[in-house]
């Protein structure tokens, strides 16, 4: 093979690899495991994980956290669903009456943010196994309006710049992005609905619409996950991508920040009797979904939430691969130039 042919082959390989790293490509994923989760976390039996509704990955702990929409607390689990610990929620002074926790994200160093759907409020707290967190001490409201059971369904943190992406379930759907700060509540105004009212005080929300969610063609939005932490996407446009989960459409989609769909995964045959409501991803690109217990009167009926693991059969090339390819191109080019001069 001539030097020029080798250079062309290497260039072609680099082009394909670079293109592959611009998204994770859900078409390459398959279910690699499902694990039943404990109904109750902790010896006290007062944190319910029955209706698993949100999940997040903690890279510095190599573990997952999930919440049930009963709002009693957060449970830490292994990547195969074993209970590792829990943290109780104290809702006093939050104004919430339903405690409908539907969003969860990890900030690092044991710090999490949990979202309350009906008030569209978020609460930041430090995880302490066996402890109780007073949610009113660090909260922010994104609307100050009670919206019922169609509100905030997901929240995800982007560690690159400290921003957040949040979604509203439906009526209407919303995809929001921006910054959140957290501060203590200073008082609870009179309730304007059976869902309660957001307290006075708190932090500041500067989230704005990211794109028109109608572009996604999903009947509802159940969770969102940034892809900035996926190692293979680091330094590429793919680090900006997002995962959207839809319970109504039984689908997982990958998009860019303009709402263009890049890939999708059909969930209609994945635990079809359970309601899949939460999604997260680790640095290797492994996806973790959390589902509520069986939702219908089938013979398969079970009273446990489920952890579903999706892995890729074609891992995205690591960024270091591109460096090696470029180095190879440079060396081959130098050899070709030397041969030309000698000729």
HELIX and SHEET records of a PDB file:
HELIX    1   1 UNK A    3  UNK A   20  1                                  18    
HELIX    2   2 UNK A   26  UNK A   28  5                                   3    
HELIX    3   3 UNK A  135  UNK A  137  5                                   3    
HELIX    4   4 UNK A  148  UNK A  150  5                                   3    
HELIX    5   5 UNK A  213  UNK A  216  5                                   4    
HELIX    6   6 UNK A  231  UNK A  233  5                                   3    
HELIX    7   7 UNK A  237  UNK A  240  5                                   4    
HELIX    8   8 UNK A  319  UNK A  342  1                                  24    
SHEET    1   A 4 UNK A  29  UNK A  36  0                                        
SHEET    2   A 4 UNK A 306  UNK A 312 -1                                        
SHEET    3   A 4 UNK A 287  UNK A 294 -1                                        
SHEET    4   A 4 UNK A 274  UNK A 281 -1                                        
SHEET    1   B 2 UNK A  40  UNK A  41  0                                        
SHEET    2   B 2 UNK A  47  UNK A  48 -1                                        
SHEET    1   C 5 UNK A  52  UNK A  58  0                                        
SHEET    2   C 5 UNK A  63  UNK A  68 -1                                        
SHEET    3   C 5 UNK A  73  UNK A  77 -1                                        
SHEET    4   C 5 UNK A  83  UNK A  90 -1                                        
SHEET    5   C 5 UNK A 132  UNK A 134  1                                        
SHEET    1   D 4 UNK A 101  UNK A 108  0                                        
SHEET    2   D 4 UNK A 111  UNK A 116 -1                                        
SHEET    3   D 4 UNK A 121  UNK A 126 -1                                        
SHEET    4   D 4 UNK A 139  UNK A 141 -1                                        
SHEET    1   E 4 UNK A 152  UNK A 158  0                                        
SHEET    2   E 4 UNK A 163  UNK A 168 -1                                        
SHEET    3   E 4 UNK A 174  UNK A 178 -1                                        
SHEET    4   E 4 UNK A 208  UNK A 209 -1                                        
SHEET    1   F 2 UNK A 185  UNK A 188  0                                        
SHEET    2   F 2 UNK A 199  UNK A 201 -1                                        
SHEET    1   G 4 UNK A 223  UNK A 226  0                                        
SHEET    2   G 4 UNK A 242  UNK A 246 -1                                        
SHEET    3   G 4 UNK A 251  UNK A 255 -1                                        
SHEET    4   G 4 UNK A 261  UNK A 266 -1                                        
END                                                                             
